[in-house]
C-alpha cells in the first residue's frame, strides 16, 4: 500500500486556499470595475457621513471628559459620570504602590481609547459605593456599561500576579469585558452578576450625597 506523501498533501491544501483567496480578490475587483460614477459617488457620500458621525462622537466624548484619566471628587459625581458615558472604567484606589501602578496604565489607556471614560475614586472616601459594589481589595477596577457594573478587575491576579504587567495585558483584559473597543480581542469571558448603578442610586440616594 502506497503511503501518501504528506508534503504533497500540504502543498495541495495550500494551493487550494491560495486559489480561493485569489478568486475572492478577483470577484471584489470585478465588482469595483462594474461600479459607475454614480455608485462611486454614493459610496463616497456614505463614507463622508460615517466620518462626520465619528467626528461628532469624538467631540461629544471629549466634552464628557474622555481621553483623560481623571479623579472623581465625590460619590455623587460618580453617578453623573456613569450616566453620561456608555462605557466607564472606574479605579477604586487608595494611596499605595499597587494603585499607583494601575494609575500609570490607565492614564495611557485613557488616551488610547477615547470611546471609554477612565476615572478613579478614593475608596475610603466613598464608603457608600465601596459597600454597594462590594469593593474589598485595592486596586479594583469596576467595568461599567450603560450604568451597570458588568465586571471587575481585582488586584493583579488576572494580570500575571505581579505589578510588572504591561499596559497591553490590561488593555486585553478590558477588551474581554467589552468596555473598550479593541481589534485584538479574541476570547469571551464569563461575567459576574450585574449590579445596577442606577438602581443603587435611586435606592440610597440620600447616602450618596
C-alpha positions in Angstrom: 0.0 0.0 0.0 1.4 3.3 -1.1 1.8 5.8 1.8 0.6 9.3 0.7 3.3 12.0 0.6 2.5 14.4 3.4 4.3 17.3 1.8 2.3 16.8 -1.4 -1.0 16.8 0.6 0.0 20.0 2.4 1.1 21.7 -0.8 -2.2 20.8 -2.4 -4.2 22.2 0.6 -2.1 25.4 0.5 -2.7 25.8 -3.2 -6.4 25.3 -2.7 -6.6 28.1 -0.1 -4.5 30.4 -2.2 -6.8 29.8 -5.2 -9.8 30.6 -3.1 -8.3 33.8 -1.8 -7.3 34.8 -5.4 -10.9 34.1 -6.6 -12.3 36.2 -3.9 -10.0 39.1 -4.7 -10.8 38.8 -8.4 -14.5 38.9 -7.5 -14.1 42.1 -5.4 -12.1 43.7 -8.2 -14.7 42.8 -10.8 -17.4 44.3 -8.5 -15.4 47.6 -8.3 -14.9 47.6 -12.0 -18.7 47.4 -12.5 -19.4 50.4 -10.4 -20.2 53.5 -12.4 -19.6 57.1 -11.3 -23.0 57.3 -9.6 -22.2 54.2 -7.5 -18.8 55.7 -6.5 -20.4 59.0 -5.5 -22.9 57.1 -3.3 -20.1 55.2 -1.6 -18.1 58.4 -1.2 -21.1 60.2 0.4 -21.7 57.2 2.7 -18.1 57.3 3.9 -18.2 61.0 4.5 -21.4 60.6 6.6 -19.6 57.9 8.6 -16.6 60.1 9.2 -18.8 63.0 10.2 -20.7 60.9 12.7 -17.4 59.6 14.2 -16.1 63.2 14.5 -19.3 64.2 16.3 -18.9 61.3 18.6 -15.3 62.1 19.4 -16.3 65.8 20.1 -19.0 64.7 22.5 -16.7 62.2 24.3 -14.1 64.9 24.8 -16.7 67.2 26.3 -17.6 64.4 28.7 -14.0 64.0 29.8 -13.0 61.1 27.7 -9.4 61.0 26.5 -8.0 61.8 30.0 -7.7 59.9 33.2 -9.4 62.0 35.9 -10.4 61.7 39.6 -14.0 61.8 40.7 -14.1 64.0 43.8 -17.3 62.6 45.4 -19.8 59.8 45.1 -22.5 62.0 43.6 -20.2 62.8 40.6 -19.7 59.1 40.1 -23.4 58.6 39.2 -23.2 61.6 36.9 -20.2 60.2 35.1 -21.7 56.7 34.5 -25.0 58.1 33.3 -23.3 60.4 30.8 -21.0 57.7 29.2 -21.9 54.3 27.9 -18.5 52.8 28.9 -16.7 53.7 32.1 -13.6 52.2 33.8 -13.6 53.3 37.4 -10.5 52.6 39.6 -11.2 52.4 43.3 -7.9 53.2 44.9 -6.1 54.3 48.0 -2.7 55.9 48.3 -0.4 52.9 47.9 2.1 51.5 45.4 -0.2 49.0 43.6 -2.8 51.7 42.9 -0.1 54.0 41.6 0.9 51.2 39.2 -2.7 50.9 38.0 -2.8 54.7 37.6 0.1 54.6 35.2 -1.5 52.1 32.8 -5.0 53.7 33.0 -3.6 57.1 32.1 -2.1 55.5 28.9 -5.3 53.7 28.0 -7.5 56.7 28.5 -5.7 58.4 25.7 -5.7 55.3 23.5 -9.4 54.5 24.0 -11.3 57.8 23.7 -14.6 55.8 23.4 -14.4 55.0 27.1 -14.3 57.2 30.2 -11.4 56.4 32.6 -11.8 57.7 36.1 -10.7 56.9 39.7 -12.3 57.5 43.1 -10.8 57.2 46.6 -12.4 54.0 48.1 -12.0 55.1 51.7 -13.7 58.4 51.0 -16.6 56.6 49.2 -18.0 54.2 51.7 -21.4 54.0 50.1 -20.1 53.0 46.7 -17.5 50.7 48.2 -20.1 48.8 50.2 -22.7 48.7 47.4 -20.2 47.5 44.8 -18.5 45.2 47.3 -15.1 46.8 46.8 -12.7 45.0 49.3 -9.3 44.6 47.7 -7.5 47.6 46.2 -6.9 48.4 43.4 -10.2 47.3 42.0 -11.5 48.4 38.5 -15.2 48.5 38.1 -16.1 48.0 34.4 -19.3 49.7 33.7 -21.5 49.6 30.6 -24.7 51.6 30.3 -24.8 52.3 34.1 -24.3 48.6 35.0 -21.2 47.1 36.6 -20.5 44.3 34.2 -17.2 43.0 35.6 -14.3 43.7 37.9 -10.5 43.6 37.7 -9.5 42.9 41.3 -5.8 43.4 42.2 -3.2 41.9 39.8 -4.2 38.2 39.8 -5.6 38.3 36.3 -2.6 40.3 35.1 0.1 37.8 35.9 0.0 38.3 39.7 2.7 41.0 39.5 3.0 44.7 39.4 5.2 44.4 36.3 2.3 43.6 33.9 2.2 45.6 30.6 -0.4 48.1 29.5 -1.3 45.8 26.7 -2.2 43.0 29.2 -4.6 45.3 31.0 -5.9 46.5 27.6 -6.7 43.0 26.6 -8.5 42.3 29.9 -10.7 45.3 29.5 -11.4 44.3 25.9 -12.7 40.9 27.1 -15.3 42.8 29.1 -16.1 44.8 26.0 -15.7 48.0 28.0 -13.2 49.2 25.3 -13.2 48.7 21.6 -10.1 46.7 20.8 -9.4 44.9 17.4 -7.1 42.4 19.1 -9.9 41.0 21.3 -10.2 37.3 20.6 -11.9 35.5 23.6 -15.0 35.9 25.6 -15.2 35.5 29.4 -17.9 34.9 32.0 -19.4 38.0 33.5 -20.1 38.3 37.2 -23.7 39.2 38.3 -24.6 42.7 37.3 -25.3 45.4 39.8 -27.3 48.4 38.5 -25.7 51.7 39.4 -28.9 53.5 38.6 -30.8 51.2 41.0 -28.2 51.7 43.7 -28.6 55.5 43.4 -32.3 55.5 43.5 -32.5 53.1 46.4 -30.0 55.0 48.6 -29.9 58.5 47.1 -29.6 60.2 50.5 -26.4 58.2 51.3 -24.7 59.2 48.1 -24.9 62.9 48.7 
